Amino acid sequence: MTYLLLQSGSDTVNLTADGVYLMDYVPRYDSNAESLTESIDVRITGTSSSAIADKIRSIERFFELTKNYYDNRQGVPCYLLYQADSSLPVVQSRLLNGRVIASDKLSHYKLLNKSVDVGLVIERLPFWESFSETELPLTNGNGTNVTGGINVFNCNDGSGSPPNKRNNYVQISGSHVGGNLPAPVRVWLQNLYDSSNRISNLYLSQNVFSNPSSFTHIIEGESAAWGGSNVASSGASAGYYRNITWSGNNQTIIARYSLPSSIISNGGGRYFKIYAALMNSVSNTYIQARITFPSGYPITIIQEDQEILIPTGERFIEIGTLQIPPWLIDQNDLYSLDLSLYGRKSGGGALAIDFLYLMPAESFVLWKPRGYGLAHTTQLTVDYIEDQSYVEGYSPGGKASIYMLFGKPITLIPNRTQRLYFQQSGDTGDLDINRKILVRVFYRARYGTL
């Protein structure tokens, strides 16, 4: 039996019970539409004309709630709940507008006879979603398929033991992502780093299409094939960083990192933002990222992004966006290439690189505070389902929307294993590798057709 319900918070109108009989409803689907307009035909019966009229007015009041929320963001969202058959789950679709059509003479005649046919015209979002929100099981070195929160650190050297193994990602199994349409997420995190230096910027990138389980998204600074020398440091990822110096006024190659087949073949031809994590800040220094051929000899520039001036005081620097691999994306036996870095500073310069971060550009976001940041034990929720973000945990309580969101919403791809990569910077610019956040991820599966 089909089930159809209008719901706005605790206010509901059942279109398949209490004297309301569903006569006709066929859900539409259009993958290119921003909204869908549909008709619902119902027959309303009652013991009196006034009872029938009250039921019609309750539907009209519901559509007023719908319009008020859509126009003024007052109240709560309004939904159409639908279950095509008792063997299928209940799904919902956000309503945008609606009206009742029941004014012809036939309807008036039937009203006097305690039965009236009513037409409803609704406008809704062009998809269905699960009625209940689901917390996704998360996996990294600190646990497998964990709900309730998993620790994520500020580097990925894998040192330590669970639950404090230093991984900066969470993996979501494709078997846990249902539906047949991409679905936005709600990310909840808590700052567990006990320091007066609050979290400032949060960077998040999603890997779906570049073999998430195998793709190497971190290249340690000390793994440079050429350029500079390694320096031991307990504050660096994997215990070392690469100290690079050069002389002269003109641009010159300063370091070369191998892109082996484990990176090249798994990249899938996607574009990646290349970030450099620096041990300390620099000034008046320019850097440029290039992919060069052949490996070991930067003879031919295959791809490059523009030269950038490293902002004074910043230590997590985007140095370019490059395609990996830059050719033959449907092959898996590719020759290794190099990621070559070029530097320029009047009189020569120096860089101390802790690691390079390859963040998929197609699903990259930056969460930036309006000056204050996230203190120890406080929580940040970025809700792409309801299009809002807020922090909690400050005294005396309540929510505050102090974070600005940049980039497209993070959406999960059904039936695909995917990883979310995180990076934090402190409000003094630090990139402490011991920074720790507790992460939870929620979603509602989305459907186009049922």
Number of C-alpha atoms within 10 A of each C-alpha: 9 13 16 23 16 21 21 20 11 6 11 17 18 19 23 18 13 12 18 21 17 20 14 11 14 9 17 13 16 12 11 7 10 10 17 17 15 15 18 18 17 20 18 25 22 19 11 13 17 13 15 22 16 12 19 18 13 15 20 16 13 22 22 15 22 25 20 18 19 17 11 8 11 12 13 15 19 27 22 20 23 20 17 16 11 10 8 11 12 18 23 24 22 21 26 23 21 21 18 17 13 15 11 9 9 11 16 16 12 15 20 13 14 18 21 24 21 20 18 17 14 18 17 20 16 22 24 26 21 19 17 12 14 16 19 22 22 25 19 23 22 21 18 14 16 16 16 12 19 25 26 29 25 22 30 24 20 17 15 12 10 12 13 18 20 27 23 24 27 28 21 26 19 15 10 18 24 20 20 15 19 18 22 21 25 24 19 20 21 23 20 19 19 13 12 10 17 20 27 23 21 19 17 20 23 25 25 20 18 24 18 20 15 11 18 18 21 17 20 25 30 26 17 21 15 16 19 22 16 19 15 12 13 10 15 26 24 21 16 21 28 25 20 19 16 19 16 12 13 11 18 17 18 22 21 25 23 21 22 16 16 14 22 28 24 23 26 22 19 18 19 22 19 21 20 22 26 24 22 16 17 18 14 12 18 19 23 22 25 25 27 24 19 15 21 16 12 18 10 12 13 15 17 17 13 12 17 17 17 19 15 11 13 18 22 25 18 20 23 19 21 23 20 24 26 17 13 13 17 11 12 13 10 16 14 19 25 24 21 28 19 16 27 25 20 13 10 16 20 18 20 24 24 30 28 21 25 24 25 26 19 17 18 21 18 17 19 18 18 11 9 13 21 25 23 20 16 17 21 23 20 24 20 18 18 11 11 14 21 17 23 18 17 15 7 6 9 10 14 13 15 18 25 15 16 12 13 12 19 24 17 26 21 21 15 18 20 23 24 22 24 22 22 25 22 20 19 12 18 23 25 18 22 18 22 24 25 18 22 22 24 18 24 25 26 26 22 17 15 15
